[in-house]
Amino acid sequence: MNINQKKLSEGDVGSLLNILKTRFEQNVRRHPNLSWEVILNQLLKYPEKLGSLNEMECTGGEPDVICFDSSQNEYAFYDCCIETPKGRRSLCYDREALDARKEHPPENNAIEMAQNMGVTLLSEQQYRQLQSIFNFDLKTSSWVLTPENIRKQGGAIFCDYRYGQVFTYHNGAQSYYASRGFRSMLSL
């Protein structure tokens, strides 16, 4: 069962909404034209997604609303913790990479962990959008969705912020490091 299908207790929902509201109000620069009341109404329309937001929070992601996509009529929550979430590090890219890792395999992989949470990894474009709001991953790095042609060749891509700019790199998908995890997003 995916985390987002798990129903939160009324107390957990109240606690999560309070955290999200406080973070929203303390970080207006991330969403200058959005209103908490509208976001709250949207959250209450999709109670099944609160489990995913809670998991983003519990793994250290500090989710916050970043944008409204008018073409899809959706709000996007991204992980906004300064460094890649602590509860989502030391992961290879996907199941294929995990299965290929014969020595010292990590406990999990980024793609399946995101799926189980009911979220998706940021794309490179979304990662750059997040970095335009504030500078994240100054000491860590984050796997991002990898184009299929790169993945078919055994690679995966990740990003970080160094020297005043975003860098996109490649690595073998089976690699994992204590300072690399993934940032996620949830639309509702």
C-alpha positions in Angstrom: 0.0 0.0 0.0 1.3 3.4 -0.9 1.7 6.0 1.9 -0.7 8.4 0.2 -3.4 5.8 0.5 -2.9 5.5 4.3 -5.5 7.6 6.1 -4.1 10.0 8.6 -5.9 10.5 11.9 -7.8 13.8 12.5 -5.0 14.9 14.9 -2.3 14.1 12.4 -4.2 16.0 9.7 -4.5 19.0 12.0 -0.8 18.9 12.9 0.3 18.6 9.3 -2.0 21.5 8.1 -0.6 23.7 10.9 3.0 22.9 9.9 2.1 23.7 6.2 0.3 26.9 7.1 3.2 28.1 9.2 5.7 27.3 6.5 3.6 28.9 3.9 3.3 32.2 5.9 7.0 32.3 6.8 8.1 31.8 3.1 5.9 34.2 1.1 8.7 34.8 -1.4 8.2 31.2 -2.7 4.5 31.9 -3.6 3.9 35.7 -3.6 0.6 35.5 -5.4 -1.0 32.6 -3.6 -3.4 32.5 -0.7 -3.3 30.0 2.2 -7.1 29.8 2.3 -7.2 28.7 -1.4 -4.4 26.2 -0.8 -6.2 24.8 2.3 -9.4 24.4 0.3 -7.4 22.5 -2.3 -5.8 20.3 0.3 -9.2 19.5 1.8 -10.5 18.5 -1.7 -7.8 15.8 -1.9 -7.5 14.2 1.5 -6.0 11.1 -0.1 -2.9 13.2 -0.8 -2.3 14.3 2.7 -0.5 11.0 3.5 2.0 11.9 0.8 2.5 15.4 2.1 2.9 13.9 5.6 5.6 11.5 4.3 7.4 14.4 2.6 7.4 16.1 6.0 8.4 13.0 8.0 11.4 12.3 5.8 12.7 15.8 6.2 11.5 17.4 3.0 9.7 20.5 4.5 7.2 20.6 1.6 5.8 24.0 0.6 3.7 25.3 -2.3 5.9 26.6 -5.1 3.5 27.3 -8.0 0.1 27.1 -9.5 -0.2 25.5 -12.9 -3.3 27.2 -14.4 -3.3 24.9 -17.4 -3.8 21.9 -15.1 -5.5 23.8 -12.3 -3.0 22.3 -9.8 -0.8 23.5 -7.0 2.6 22.0 -6.7 4.3 21.2 -3.4 8.1 20.8 -3.6 10.6 19.7 -0.9 12.1 23.0 0.3 14.6 21.8 2.9 18.0 23.5 2.4 19.8 20.2 1.9 18.3 17.1 0.3 15.9 15.4 2.8 17.8 13.4 5.4 15.2 10.6 5.3 15.8 10.0 1.6 19.6 9.8 1.2 22.0 6.9 0.3 19.7 5.6 -2.4 20.6 4.4 -5.9 18.3 5.6 -8.7 15.8 2.8 -9.4 15.0 -0.9 -8.9 17.1 -2.0 -11.9 20.1 -0.2 -10.4 19.5 -1.7 -6.9 19.2 -5.2 -8.3 22.5 -4.7 -10.3 24.4 -3.7 -7.2 25.9 -6.9 -6.0 28.2 -5.5 -3.2 27.1 -3.2 -0.5 23.6 -2.4 -1.9 21.7 0.5 -0.4 18.5 -0.2 1.4 16.3 1.4 -1.2 16.1 3.4 -4.5 14.8 6.8 -5.2 12.1 5.9 -7.8 10.4 3.2 -5.8 10.6 5.3 -2.6 9.0 8.2 -4.3 6.3 5.9 -5.8 5.6 4.4 -2.3 5.3 8.0 -0.9 2.8 8.9 -3.8 5.2 11.6 -5.1 7.5 12.1 -8.0 11.1 13.1 -8.3 11.7 16.6 -9.6 12.7 16.9 -13.2 15.8 18.8 -14.1 13.5 21.8 -15.1 11.6 21.6 -11.9 14.8 21.5 -9.9 16.0 24.6 -11.7 12.7 26.3 -11.0 13.1 25.5 -7.3 16.6 26.9 -7.4 15.4 30.2 -8.9 13.4 30.8 -5.7 16.2 30.0 -3.2 19.5 28.2 -3.2 19.2 24.5 -2.1 21.6 21.6 -2.0 24.7 23.6 -1.2 26.4 20.5 0.4 24.2 17.7 -0.9 22.8 16.6 -4.3 19.5 15.2 -5.5 18.6 12.6 -8.1 16.3 14.0 -10.7 14.1 12.3 -13.3 16.4 10.8 -15.9 15.6 10.8 -19.6 15.1 7.2 -20.8 17.9 7.3 -23.3 20.4 8.0 -20.5 18.8 5.4 -18.2 19.0 2.7 -21.0 22.7 3.2 -21.0 23.0 2.6 -17.3 23.2 6.2 -16.2 21.1 8.6 -14.2 21.3 12.4 -13.5 21.5 14.4 -10.4 21.7 18.1 -9.6 23.2 20.4 -7.0 24.0 24.1 -6.4 27.6 25.2 -6.3 29.6 28.3 -7.2 26.4 30.3 -7.7 24.7 28.0 -10.2 22.9 24.8 -10.7 24.9 21.9 -12.0 23.5 18.7 -13.7 25.8 15.7 -13.6 25.6 12.0 -14.5 26.5 8.9 -12.6 25.9 5.2 -12.8 22.4 4.6 -11.6 23.6 2.0 -9.1 25.8 4.6 -7.3 24.7 6.0 -4.0 26.2 8.5 -1.5 25.4 9.6 2.0 25.0 13.2 0.6 22.7 12.3 -2.3 19.0 11.8 -2.1 16.0 13.1 -3.9 13.6 16.0 -3.9 10.0 15.3 -4.6 6.9 17.1 -5.7 3.2 16.6 -5.3 0.5 18.2 -7.4 -3.1 18.7 -6.3 
